[in-house]
Amino acid sequence: MSETVRPHSIGRASRVLRAFVAFAASAGIVLVVLVQCALVWHVANGQVAFDPLLPVVAINLIGGALQALLFRALLPQHYREPRDWSLLLLWLGCAFVPLFGGLVVLVSCAWAACYPRSHSGEELDDVPAPEFVTHLMSRVSHGGGARLQARIVNTQVNASDRLSALVAIQSMPTRTTGTLLRELLADPVEDVRLIAYGTLDQAENEVTQRIFQTGQSLEMASTDDQRHAINRQLAELYFELIYQNLVQGAVYRHTLEQADRHARAALEIDDGDAALWMIRGRLALANGAADEAADYMARAQALGFPRERLVPWLAEVEFLRGNFVRVSELLASLGNAATLPMLKPVARYWST
């Protein structure tokens, strides 16, 4: 009947084997170092009758290889991998830094064992930037308008597909597509440029035609109520040009002034119109006048304008003022009232 080998006997034999390997490796290292020392001594004292360069280099390379094998046997297990690279680095260190190369490695390992890093973290590595696979865009079946706009701006997509997507977004509000359409005015495809220009021009003409007709009716107004209503409508129409991103540059500045002028004219007749104070507040924000915007919006709120609709703009006022704590407080006060998809991530960011 066979006798069972006890675990502590196996452990004792393993320790003895490791001790023997360490002793043999240490003795071998000492022997190689002594050979190197003797060689250096002879060369330094000129006790050789031939050019010592090649023999010294050859002996150092051979001795470095032997030391690399012996030093690797003394290293902890997790320092021995990968095997080929660890041997190569040890050999380079021992061969090109005679006598001390391997000792530096051992001292470094001893230092790492005695003073391990204080925290554990994931290994970091460099990865290439992700590449957008443009040719797969046509296969995406979700995202609605965002998918269409991504296809339009991608010049690598077939021109007919881009034109189809451009025609499809014509039914979307110019407020969301105005910036994209202006960028397409410099597109390399002529048909894309023409459609983008036509869409912008049509949207702008619709509003300006209404402004022209309303302005003519203002000249014929005979009562304060009529003048108030017409000036209010003109302020809203001029504001619509700004809201839909239909004007830029000097025309943008002129439109701001005209919208504010008609809003002031309407408020001079009836200063209890909360919506007009709100429009003046948003015009002041577009002009970068945060303090004026705050005053106008406070007046609108005092006249009964819904606070939930005012809060995002009041938060923008505080942002322009640099009062970021107040921005967070205002957006956090919305709670579940932040129903707009574009507003939810903003409220979530500033409320955390």
C-alpha positions in Angstrom: 0.0 0.0 0.0 1.5 3.3 -1.0 2.3 6.0 1.6 0.7 9.4 1.2 3.2 12.3 0.8 2.7 14.9 3.4 2.2 18.5 2.3 4.7 19.9 4.8 7.4 17.5 3.4 6.8 18.9 -0.1 7.0 22.5 1.1 10.3 21.7 3.0 11.8 20.1 -0.2 10.7 23.1 -2.3 12.4 25.5 0.2 15.6 23.4 0.1 15.6 23.4 -3.7 15.1 27.1 -3.9 17.9 27.7 -1.3 20.2 25.4 -3.4 19.4 27.3 -6.6 20.0 30.6 -4.9 23.4 29.4 -3.5 24.5 28.0 -6.9 23.4 31.2 -8.7 25.2 33.4 -6.1 28.4 31.3 -6.4 28.2 31.5 -10.2 27.7 35.2 -10.1 30.7 35.6 -7.8 32.8 33.5 -10.1 31.9 35.5 -13.2 32.5 38.8 -11.4 35.9 37.6 -10.3 36.8 36.6 -13.9 35.7 40.1 -15.1 37.7 41.7 -12.3 40.8 39.8 -13.2 40.3 40.7 -16.9 39.9 44.4 -16.1 43.0 44.3 -13.8 45.2 42.8 -16.5 44.0 45.2 -19.1 44.5 48.2 -16.8 48.0 47.2 -16.0 49.0 46.5 -19.6 49.8 42.8 -18.9 48.6 41.6 -22.3 50.7 41.5 -25.4 47.8 42.0 -27.9 44.9 44.3 -28.6 42.5 43.5 -25.7 39.4 45.2 -27.2 37.8 42.2 -28.9 38.6 39.7 -26.2 37.3 42.0 -23.5 34.1 42.6 -25.4 33.7 38.9 -26.1 34.3 37.9 -22.5 31.9 40.6 -21.3 29.2 39.4 -23.6 29.6 35.8 -22.5 29.9 36.8 -18.9 26.8 39.0 -19.2 24.8 36.1 -20.6 25.9 33.8 -17.7 25.1 36.5 -15.2 21.7 37.1 -16.8 20.8 33.5 -16.4 22.0 33.4 -12.8 20.4 36.7 -11.8 17.1 35.7 -13.3 17.1 32.6 -11.0 17.4 35.0 -8.0 14.5 37.3 -9.1 11.0 36.9 -7.7 8.7 34.9 -9.9 6.6 37.8 -11.2 9.8 39.6 -12.3 10.9 36.7 -14.6 8.1 37.3 -17.1 8.2 37.7 -20.0 11.1 35.2 -20.1 12.8 36.4 -23.3 12.6 40.1 -22.6 13.7 39.7 -19.0 16.8 37.7 -20.1 17.5 40.2 -22.8 17.4 43.2 -20.5 19.5 41.4 -17.8 22.0 40.4 -20.4 22.3 44.0 -21.7 22.7 45.4 -18.2 25.3 42.9 -17.2 27.3 43.0 -20.5 27.4 46.8 -21.0 27.7 47.7 -17.3 30.3 45.2 -16.1 30.4 44.2 -12.4 27.5 46.4 -11.4 24.7 45.9 -14.0 23.2 42.8 -12.3 23.7 44.2 -8.9 21.6 47.3 -9.8 18.8 45.0 -11.0 18.9 43.0 -7.7 18.9 46.2 -5.6 16.0 47.5 -7.6 14.0 44.3 -7.0 14.9 44.4 -3.3 13.7 48.0 -3.0 10.4 47.2 -4.8 9.9 44.2 -2.4 10.6 46.3 0.7 8.7 49.4 -0.4 5.8 48.3 -2.6 3.5 51.0 -4.1 0.9 52.3 -1.6 -2.1 51.8 -3.8 -3.2 49.4 -6.5 -4.4 50.7 -9.8 -5.3 49.5 -13.2 -2.6 49.2 -15.7 -2.6 52.1 -18.2 -1.8 51.8 -21.8 -1.9 54.1 -24.9 -4.7 53.3 -27.3 -5.3 54.9 -30.7 -8.1 57.4 -31.0 -11.3 55.8 -32.2 -12.0 56.2 -35.8 -15.5 57.1 -37.1 -16.6 54.6 -39.6 -18.3 56.8 -42.1 -19.4 54.1 -44.6 -21.6 52.5 -41.9 -23.7 55.7 -41.4 -26.3 54.6 -43.9 -27.0 51.5 -41.9 -27.9 53.4 -38.7 -31.6 53.1 -38.1 -32.0 55.3 -35.0 -31.3 58.9 -34.0 -33.8 60.6 -36.3 -32.7 64.1 -37.1 -29.2 63.6 -35.6 -28.7 60.7 -38.0 -29.8 62.8 -41.0 -27.6 65.7 -40.1 -24.6 63.4 -39.6 -25.1 61.9 -43.0 -25.4 65.4 -44.6 -22.1 66.7 -43.2 -20.2 63.5 -44.1 -18.7 64.3 -47.5 -17.7 60.7 -47.9 -21.3 59.6 -48.2 -22.7 59.3 -51.7 -24.0 62.7 -53.0 -27.5 61.4 -53.7 -27.8 60.1 -50.1 -26.7 63.5 -48.8 -29.2 65.3 -51.0 -32.0 63.0 -49.8 -31.1 63.6 -46.2 -31.0 67.4 -46.8 -34.4 67.4 -48.4 -35.7 65.4 -45.4 -34.6 67.9 -42.8 -36.3 70.8 -44.6 -39.4 69.9 -42.6 -37.4 70.3 -39.3 -37.5 73.7 -37.5 -34.9 76.1 -38.8 -33.9 76.7 -35.2 -32.3 73.3 -35.1 -31.0 73.2 -38.6 -29.9 76.8 -39.3 -26.3 76.4 -38.2 -25.9 73.3 -40.3 -27.5 74.9 -43.3 -25.1 77.8 -43.1 -22.1 75.5 -42.9 -23.4 73.7 -46.1 -23.2 77.0 -48.0 -19.5 76.2 -48.5 -20.1 72.5 -49.4 -18.1 71.1 -52.4 -21.3 69.7 -53.9 -23.2 72.5 -55.8 -26.6 70.9 -55.3 -26.1 70.7 -51.6 -25.1 74.4 -51.6 -28.2 75.4 -53.6 -30.6 73.5 -51.4 -29.1 74.8 -48.2 -29.3 78.4 -49.5 -32.8 77.9 -50.8 -34.0 76.6 -47.5 -32.4 79.4 -45.5 -33.6 82.0 -48.0 -37.2 80.7 -47.9 -37.3 80.7 -44.1 -35.9 84.2 -43.9 -38.2 85.5 -46.6 -41.3 84.1 -44.8 -40.5 86.1 -41.7 -39.3 89.3 -43.4 -42.5 89.3 -45.5 -44.6 89.1 -42.4 -42.5 91.9 -40.9 -43.1 94.1 -43.9 -46.8 93.5 -43.9 -47.1 94.1 -40.2 -45.0 97.3 -40.4 -47.4 98.6 -43.0 -50.4 98.0 -40.7 -48.5 99.8 -37.9 -48.6 103.0 -40.0 -52.4 102.7 -40.3 -53.0 102.0 -36.6 -55.2 104.6 -34.9 -55.6 103.4 -31.4 -53.2 102.5 -28.6 -54.5 99.0 -28.4 -53.7 98.5 -32.1 -50.3 100.0 -31.8 -49.5 97.9 -28.8 -50.6 94.7 -30.5 -48.7 95.5 -33.8 -45.5 96.5 -32.0 -45.7 93.3 -29.9 -46.1 91.3 -33.1 -43.1 93.0 -34.7 -41.0 92.4 -31.7 -41.9 88.7 -31.8 -41.2 88.5 -35.6 -37.8 90.2 -35.3 -37.0 87.9 -32.3 -38.0 85.0 -34.5 -35.2 85.8 -37.0 -32.8 85.6 -34.1 -34.4 82.5 -32.6 -34.2 80.6 -35.9 -30.5 81.5 -36.6 -31.5 83.3 -39.8 -29.4 86.4 -39.3 -25.7 87.0 -38.7 -23.1 89.7 -38.3 -24.4 93.3 -38.8 -27.9 92.1 -39.7 -28.0 90.2 -36.4 -27.1 93.4 -34.5 -29.7 95.4 -36.4 -32.4 92.7 -35.8 -31.6 92.8 -32.0 -32.1 96.6 -32.0 -35.3 96.5 -34.0 -36.8 93.8 -31.8 -36.0 95.7 -28.6 -37.3 98.9 -30.1 -40.7 97.5 -30.9 -40.8 95.7 -27.5 -40.2 99.1 -25.8 -42.8 100.8 -27.9 -45.4 98.2 -26.9 -44.4 98.4 -23.2 -44.7 102.2 -23.3 -48.4 101.6 -24.0 -48.9 98.7 -21.7 -46.1 97.8 -19.3 -48.0 94.9 -17.8 -47.2 92.5 -20.7 -45.1 89.8 -19.0 -44.2 88.1 -22.3 -42.7 91.3 -23.7 -40.5 91.7 -20.6 -39.4 88.1 -21.1 -38.6 88.9 -24.8 -36.6 91.9 -23.7 -34.7 89.7 -21.2 -33.8 87.2 -23.9 -32.7 90.0 -26.2 -30.5 91.4 -23.5 -29.0 87.9 -23.0 -28.3 87.7 -26.7 -26.5 91.0 -26.4 -24.5 89.8 -23.4 -26.1 92.3 -20.9 -26.7 90.0 -18.0 -27.8 92.7 -15.5 -30.4 94.1 -17.8 -31.7 90.6 -18.6 -32.0 89.9 -14.9 -34.1 93.1 -14.4 -36.4 92.4 -17.3 -37.0 88.8 -16.3 -37.6 89.8 -12.7 -40.3 92.2 -14.0 -41.8 89.4 -16.1 -41.9 87.0 -13.1 -43.6 89.7 -11.0 -46.2 90.1 -13.7 -47.0 86.4 -13.6 -44.7 84.8 -16.2 -44.3 81.1 -15.2 -41.2 80.6 -13.1 -40.4 77.2 -14.6 -40.0 78.8 -18.1 -37.8 81.6 -16.6 -35.4 79.4 -14.6 -33.2 78.3 -17.5 -32.7 81.9 -18.6 -32.1 83.1 -15.1 -29.5 80.3 -14.8 -27.9 81.7 -18.0 -27.8 85.2 -16.4 -26.0 83.8 -13.3 -23.6 81.9 -15.6 -22.7 85.1 -17.4 -22.2 86.8 -14.0 -19.9 84.0 -12.9 -22.1 82.9 -10.0 -21.9 79.2 -10.6 -23.3 78.2 -7.2 -26.5 80.1 -8.1 -26.7 78.3 -11.5 -26.6 75.0 -9.7 -29.3 76.1 -7.3 -31.6 77.4 -10.0 -31.4 74.3 -12.2 -31.8 72.0 -9.2 -35.0 73.8 -8.3 -36.5 72.6 -11.6 -36.8 69.0 -10.4 -39.0 67.1 -12.8 -40.0 70.3 -14.6 -36.9 69.9 -16.8 -38.9 68.0 -19.4 -37.1 69.3 -22.5 -34.6 66.8 -23.9 -32.0 69.4 -24.4 -32.5 70.8 -20.9 -32.3 67.5 -19.0 -28.5 66.9 -19.3 -27.8 70.5 -18.4 -29.9 70.3 -15.3 -28.4 66.9 -14.3 -24.8 68.3 -14.8 -25.3 71.4 -12.7 -27.4 69.6 -10.0 -24.8 66.9 -9.1 
